[in-house]
Amino acid sequence: MFQSLALVPGFSRSGASMTAGFMAGLKHEEAARFSMLLATPIIIGASLLEIPKLFKSGVHGLLQMSLAGGLLAGIFAYISVWILMRWFKKNEISAMRPFAYYCWLVGGIILLTRIV
């Protein structure tokens, strides 16, 4: 249910599912791991829908560029999750504070620009 919030522009799928994990009593690291695991079926499903379109596109090199981009995205996602897990292990209590400050700051700026 929480992942469906990502259909609303500006909502983070992983942030929403991590929040749901917190509410269910998971620790920060467990909630983050659960959130990342929830992305796996979504990524596989999107791949099953989109990869056949790459074969049919007729654009020279599109499949190779897409596969290279997917591979690089996967590598950097792995590195990002590894860094996130280390952060949560070291900062269990205050781990989400930097993200919360960022969200408040950006949300406030957006509100101000919409009001003015």
C-alpha positions in Angstrom: 0.0 0.0 0.0 2.8 2.4 0.9 4.6 1.8 -2.4 1.6 3.0 -4.3 2.3 6.5 -2.9 5.1 6.7 -5.5 2.4 7.2 -8.1 2.0 10.7 -6.6 4.6 13.0 -8.1 7.3 13.8 -5.5 6.8 10.7 -3.4 9.7 8.3 -3.1 8.8 4.6 -3.4 11.7 3.5 -1.3 11.1 6.2 1.3 7.4 5.2 1.6 8.2 1.5 2.0 11.0 2.3 4.5 8.5 4.4 6.5 6.1 1.5 6.4 8.9 -0.8 7.7 9.6 1.6 10.6 5.9 1.7 11.4 5.9 -2.2 11.5 8.8 -2.1 14.0 11.7 -2.8 11.7 15.1 -1.3 12.5 16.5 1.2 10.0 18.8 -1.3 8.3 16.0 -3.9 8.1 13.5 -1.4 6.7 16.0 -0.3 4.0 16.9 -3.8 3.0 13.2 -4.7 2.8 12.5 -1.6 0.7 15.3 -2.5 -1.7 14.1 -6.1 -2.0 10.6 -4.8 -2.8 12.1 -3.0 -5.9 13.3 -6.3 -7.4 9.9 -7.5 -8.8 9.1 -4.0 -10.1 12.5 -3.9 -12.0 12.0 -7.4 -13.4 8.5 -6.6 -14.5 9.5 -3.4 -16.2 12.3 -5.2 -17.9 10.0 -7.9 -19.2 7.8 -5.2 -20.7 10.4 -2.9 -22.1 13.3 -5.1 -23.4 11.2 -6.6 -26.2 10.4 -3.0 -27.4 14.2 -2.4 -27.7 14.5 -5.3 -30.1 11.6 -3.9 -32.2 12.7 -0.2 -32.2 14.9 -0.5 -35.2 17.2 2.2 -33.7 20.8 1.2 -34.3 22.7 0.7 -31.0 19.7 1.3 -28.8 19.7 -2.1 -27.2 23.5 -2.0 -26.5 23.2 1.5 -25.0 20.2 0.4 -22.9 22.0 -2.7 -21.6 25.1 -0.7 -20.8 23.0 1.9 -19.0 21.1 -0.8 -17.1 24.4 -2.5 -16.0 25.9 0.8 -14.8 22.7 1.7 -13.0 22.7 -1.7 -11.3 26.4 -1.3 -10.2 25.8 2.2 -8.8 22.6 1.1 -7.1 24.5 -1.7 -5.4 27.2 0.7 -4.3 24.5 3.2 -3.0 22.7 0.5 -1.0 26.0 -0.7 0.4 26.8 2.8 1.6 23.3 3.2 3.0 23.5 0.0 4.9 26.8 1.0 6.4 25.3 4.4 7.4 22.3 2.7 9.1 24.6 0.3 11.0 26.7 3.3 12.4 23.8 5.7 13.0 20.7 3.6 14.0 19.1 6.3 16.1 19.7 9.4 13.9 20.1 7.7 10.5 17.2 9.4 8.8 17.8 12.9 10.1 19.9 14.1 7.0 17.2 12.9 4.7 14.4 14.5 6.8 16.3 17.8 6.8 16.7 17.6 3.0 13.0 16.9 2.6 11.9 19.8 4.8 14.3 22.1 3.0 13.2 21.2 -0.5 9.5 21.0 0.5 9.8 24.5 2.0 11.5 25.9 -1.1 8.8 24.4 -3.3 6.0 25.7 -1.1 7.6 29.2 -1.2 8.0 29.2 -4.9 4.4 28.1 -5.4 3.0 30.8 -3.0 5.0 33.6 -4.5 
